């Protein structure tokens, strides 16, 4: 139970931090913000790696599900960060 | 070792926050994005050295396949298709959380496994993940134009309530007993719920939906964090959750819609309002049209020109020729700015990306609240493929269906040039007061062709 309260505390505080940081992103950058947060939501890869690499502690199905989760999360991570980078390099100030 | 790994997750989370902070200005943004990517790399390496990870074959295979697909999409996607890409990635994020939840159920790895909080988190992660997955696929299909209109199934609202209650009941049943087949059933019902939630929403509201699903994909990741009791996941997931919620609020405000009416598929214009909307007679004999030469002449004497683009500009692929025109005018010493309405594109900030791609400098892109006071000192405003967002009725006519929607006050400039194919209405389906104003001139034609004419005419001045 103690661990849960700790985790909840972190969750609530992180939502507030997120709110503060993200309201400061100007509208010009809202599309890169969305693709960038796509990449960050790929953090599920942590769980996916634990499932896909569980070896004999897992079952065939749990490992395969983990593998599929790694694929999807990696699409988000690599696709998200790369396309955001591509977009951000288009934003230039007047020469 | 475990402590060290947890510290690494903390570092990763801090880097994500710093990365998002970097997005506070276009100048620091590329570095911010890189900071986030480094955070992700640290999180992945920390997980790989975890002693729970015994075999690497499937992990490496998944990384190669997923990374390859991601890189391919990122390199080839057109900027006009960004809403589709983000929509699809939202779905993948949700699906990944769903799969991890199912895998954890089959073979639990967390120390908190099979306690009550674990089961609750598992159910949450599976439900949010499922809804995000199918909801995003429907949103993607709508953006692709496969199912653009709002679709109404018979008894749709009833069906939604039933599915919603079903999800709730099955969740409780699963949390109480931990039965596998109930979890399976729960996922199936949640997948259907996701389809139904988005199916009824019209194309005009898609920016809100995409932003909301963005938020869900983050919340699904946070729920997975509770399954694994992993702070890194919880923090990152809630950052994304907050981001999506903020953006959907901004979009709702820009369209004068409440989140509730968007989600429950309320129409923009009610049926009784529809009946009172005037037809073609609204414009009869009141519209003045002009040619490119006339507009070029107007520009010759102008000191300040504002361009107000809408998505029609991107449809006509006229971004580059617009920048060409802006460049030409600036060389003549004219002050040129772009007025960007929040819903000018098909997702938050979309128009800015499209113009940045056409090499319009970002300091020329002015958001609505900052440009509106400047229109009264503007000589010529060019409206390019925008319609509802420049309709003065939204500001002045309390009986208008779009009354209260924030607009660009283009009608306050000395002359307004509206470049448009015809007098057809925008998403709201209502005629535009702007087109019959005394200071408005219509320049009919395809945006790209018209602008090319205009560029030629300005050169010949």
Interface residues (C-beta under 8 A of the other chain):
Chain A: X1 X3 X4 X7 X10 X11 X14 X15 X17 X18 X19 X21 X22 X23 X24 X25 X26 X27 X28 X29 X30 X31 X32 X33 X34 X35 X36 X37 X38 X39 X40 X41 X42 X43 X44 X45 X46 X47 X48 X49 X50 X51 X52 X53 X54 X55 X56 X57 X58 X59 X61 X62 X63 X64 X65 X66 X67 X68 X69 X70 X71 X72 X73 X74 X75 X76 X77 X78 X79 X80 X81 X82 X83 X84 X85 X86 X87 X88 X89 X90 X91 X92 X93 X94 X95
Chain B: X9 X12 X13 X16 X17 X19 X20 X21 X23 X24 X25 X26 X27 X29 X30 X33 X34 X36 X37 X40 X43 X44 X47 X48 X50 X52 X53 X54 X55 X56 X58 X59 X61 X62 X63 X65 X66 X67 X69 X70 X71 X73 X74 X75 X77 X79 X82 X85 X86 X89 X90 X92 X93 X95 X96 X97 X99 X100 X102 X103 X104 X106 X107 X109 X112 X117 X210 X211 X214 X217 X218 X220 X221 X222 X224 X225 X226 X227 X228 X229 X230 X231 X232 X233 X234 X235 X236 X237 X238 X239 X240 X241 X242 X243 X244 X246 X247 X250 X340 X342 X345 X347 X348 X349 X350 X352 X353 X356 X357 X359 X361 X362 X363 X364 X365 X367
